[in-house]
Amino acid sequence: QQQVKQSPQSLIVQKGGISIINCAYENTAFDYFPWYQQFPGKGPALLIAIRPDVSEKKEGRFTISFNKSAKQFSLHIMDSQPGDSATYFCAASNGETSGSRLTFGEGTQLTVNP
Amino acid sequence: NAGVMQNPRHLVRRRGQEARLRCSPMKGHSHVYWYRQLPEEGLKFMVYLQKENIIDESGMPKERFSAEFPKEGPSILRIQQVVRGDSAAYFCASSPSWETQYFGPGTRLLVL
């Protein structure tokens, strides 16, 4: 019940296109859903996060869509750029019962072709 | 305004040796988390600490692994008698509260 499933495993997009990465969770107690971006040899960097009281959050070219009833959330990257090529991880946590430890998805390797 | 610092960045150990990984949280952050990332996999939670206290160690292997966050100094993840399966990237994250976690650059451990 602690799993977070992420898809696709890899994604290739042309420059200027939209990248979409999906995640699904099982634990209904999760109440915080961040997305992290990781470049090779680096640590994950927080990109954007959402709580389940809103259905969408946008920051620049990055948007999280959240569907509480379906227990799914997704990351949309608009106008994708080659510099966006990285591995993206969704995650979930529940501060009250799990001490806010993050449960991560398996990751999506995004390649944006010029 | 330094971020989370980890050292060493790379560590090579032979089987049976001890590995000691250090993490200095961001200034003002009193929550520290350790995660492990195996090659081509996502990050797995290991342990959550606050100053001088282990809050949640449910992700930590029962043997050979230990963690501490003393009143003074960095948090330390210690792996005794390392085996090849311990080869991974170990990330530390810090947080000012229970929510947003900021990750360090990681320590890449290679066990020969």
Chai-1 contact restraints between the chains, C-beta under 6 A:
chainA,res_idxA,chainB,res_idxB,connection_type,confidence,min_distance_angstrom,max_distance_angstrom,comment,restraint_id
A,Y32,B,E99,contact,1.0,0.0,6.0,A-B,restraint_1
A,G43,B,F91,contact,1.0,0.0,6.0,A-B,restraint_2
A,G43,B,F103,contact,1.0,0.0,6.0,A-B,restraint_3
A,G43,B,G104,contact,1.0,0.0,6.0,A-B,restraint_4
A,G43,B,P105,contact,1.0,0.0,6.0,A-B,restraint_5
A,G43,B,G106,contact,1.0,0.0,6.0,A-B,restraint_6
A,P44,B,F103,contact,1.0,0.0,6.0,A-B,restraint_7
A,F89,B,G42,contact,1.0,0.0,6.0,A-B,restraint_8
A,G95,B,W98,contact,1.0,0.0,6.0,A-B,restraint_9
A,G99,B,Y48,contact,1.0,0.0,6.0,A-B,restraint_10
A,G99,B,I55,contact,1.0,0.0,6.0,A-B,restraint_11
A,G99,B,D56,contact,1.0,0.0,6.0,A-B,restraint_12
A,S100,B,W98,contact,1.0,0.0,6.0,A-B,restraint_13
A,R101,B,F45,contact,1.0,0.0,6.0,A-B,restraint_14
A,R101,B,Y48,contact,1.0,0.0,6.0,A-B,restraint_15
A,F104,B,G42,contact,1.0,0.0,6.0,A-B,restraint_16
A,F104,B,L43,contact,1.0,0.0,6.0,A-B,restraint_17
A,E106,B,G42,contact,1.0,0.0,6.0,A-B,restraint_18
A,G107,B,G42,contact,1.0,0.0,6.0,A-B,restraint_19
